[in-house]
Amino acid sequence: MHVENLTLAYVADAPVVDGLTLEVPSGQLTAVVGPNGSGKSTLLRGMSRLLAPKSGRVLLDGKDIHQLPARELARKLGVLPQGPVTPEGITAAELVSRGRHPHRGLFGRLTGADDAAINEALQAVELTELRDRPVDQLSGGQRQRVWIAMVLAQGTQHLLLDEPTTYLDLAHAVDVMNVVHAAATSGRTVVAVLHDLTLAAQYADHLVVMGDGQIAAQGRPVDVLTAALLDEVFGLKATVVEVGGAPVVVPDRRLAG
Amino acid sequence: MRSRTVVLSILFAALAIVVALVSLSVGTTKLPLADVVEVLLGGGRRGTRLVVLELRLPRVATGLLVGIAFAVSGALLQTLSRNPLASPDIVGVNSGASAGAVAVIVLAGTGGGNISGVAAKVGIPLAAVLGGLLATLIVGALSIQRGVVDAGKVVLIGVGIAAAANSLVAWLLVIGDVNDAGRAAAWLAGSLNSRAWSDAIPVLIAVVLLLPIAMMFNRDLSALVLGDDVASSLGVRVARIRLMLLVIATVLAAMATAGAGPIAFIALVAPQVALWLTRMERPPLLTTAMLGALFVVLADLLARNGLQWAQVGPYELPVGVLTAACGAPYLLHLIGRQQKGRL
């Protein structure tokens, strides 16, 4: 996946993402981090056709995503928007089965291949036992994993996830990140917008730091996430320590007096 | 879940047919059910055939069809707006259609209380569809916020548009000839009295054409309930499908309104009852359609004969009065159940 000189804006003359170019490494987990308002979620929308670019383009396997038919794109690129709304009463298995939409004909029932993809996705997020439970009765972390299972069932080579761990406590966030990381390990290209720097650094193969609609830095987390960068981009005074080969951000306390 | 909706659809269709047969047998001349069935199968004596096929069947058929049309319209609008209150009778579609139809009845009326052939057959349904589409257009345009239709606003603005359309209707009734206005007022209550085949046929055409089209998009609707962003990334062309289903829902409600007047609450209640019984995450179209047909013919049977059966007297109510009386408490329940700050 290749982002070329992409400019995105909600109102004219106020670009949120400004002439951004990014080569997404294939078969790896890329985490996009940045301060609030840096344009990271907007970038993801632009990469997924939820937002039309003002200029520039996004290439998927060499083709502009805006030139592809909607269904063909949906078979190549799965997207989980931020905070999706779960309809009342839908069961986990039903929600996951919606991921098969781009593979199905007008009237056709779910095929064996569809069922296999749904079961595999539920297994990947470890929710097979809860498949017939209404999603609105699951915990926040389980609910988020059901949604990830839905995009996994879509069976796409590329996945874009917008803040999949928002509002989750650390244990549930780790459960979700394990699933996301496993998807990349199995050969998918995954891009996730994350707000937790330490979590991003622990899991990402490639880290993209955004500031003011541009890429401020990118590369291996251990190379990118430095005290100097945190100060410059986030305005955060912090110490970066290394644990198990990955950087951990420890904010400096500013105590009164 | 799927098999449950199929079983319920068949059940409600069967019940609707039973009620329809009973409805064909009762009236000033009581006919045995066997005679009714015989006539429908092509036999029977000439007098019986006349009563069943020319006098009673148009009314019952119109009832079944407008029930389907209102109910499916409600199911579509509620699904598209993700709001159980957004049905054509609440958000102004029926009122817009009524204004259109009343305009034709009153302005093209001959003063004899009966407008002539072509104006009635083509003019009323056409004006109703135009009025309904205009109401939908205004509600849609006013409730768009940053490119997205705001589900809460749809209902509030819809109620406003309904009020505006109703005041237009009131004005038309005032300026109109007294006979035309009387005819229009009876029609406005939602009535199946003295329906003819010419009332049933436009609704039949709308249902036969539009229900299958709506059902072809069942799967897209299932994706749309997950939100526009998710649906769009699943390959649904959201804007196009929303617009198309919105037009289908509007035309169905408007044609039903033209056929039998704005019968209240069928569009609001049938989808929600179907939803509750099937435990799906959106009202299933076919189950809702059958339930709507059942509700209207049952309500009409009771409205027509209830007061006589209860030995109150030889009075007939318009079907819309009965559905309104039954539907109003449900509407209050629904408003009470809505989350704070959302309508």
Contacts between the chains, C-beta under 8 A, distances in Angstrom:
chain1	res1	chain2	res2	distance
A	48	B	233	6.0
A	49	B	232	7.4
A	49	B	233	7.7
A	50	B	229	5.6
A	50	B	232	6.2
A	50	B	233	7.0
A	70	B	232	7.8
A	70	B	235	4.6
A	70	B	236	7.2
A	70	B	237	5.4
A	71	B	235	4.1
A	72	B	235	7.9
A	73	B	235	6.8
A	74	B	233	6.5
A	74	B	234	5.4
A	74	B	235	3.1
A	75	B	235	7.5
A	77	B	233	7.4
A	78	B	233	6.9
A	79	B	229	7.4
A	79	B	230	7.7
A	79	B	233	3.6
A	80	B	230	7.8
A	81	B	227	7.1
A	81	B	229	4.0
A	81	B	230	6.3
A	81	B	233	7.4
A	84	B	226	6.5
A	84	B	227	5.7
A	84	B	229	7.4
A	84	B	230	5.6
A	85	B	82	8.0
A	85	B	226	7.3
A	85	B	227	5.1
A	87	B	225	4.7
A	87	B	226	6.8
A	87	B	281	3.8
A	87	B	282	7.0
A	88	B	281	6.4
A	89	B	279	5.8
A	89	B	280	7.0
A	89	B	281	5.0
A	90	B	225	8.0
A	90	B	281	4.1
A	91	B	1	8.0
A	94	B	1	7.2
A	94	B	281	7.5
A	95	B	226	7.6
A	98	B	222	6.3
A	98	B	223	5.9
A	98	B	226	6.1
A	98	B	230	7.9
A	98	B	234	6.8
A	99	B	234	7.2
A	101	B	219	6.5
A	101	B	222	7.8
A	101	B	223	5.1
A	101	B	234	4.2
A	101	B	235	6.3
A	101	B	236	7.2
A	102	B	234	5.9
A	102	B	235	4.0
A	104	B	219	6.7
A	106	B	216	6.2
A	106	B	219	7.7
A	107	B	216	7.9
A	154	B	234	7.1
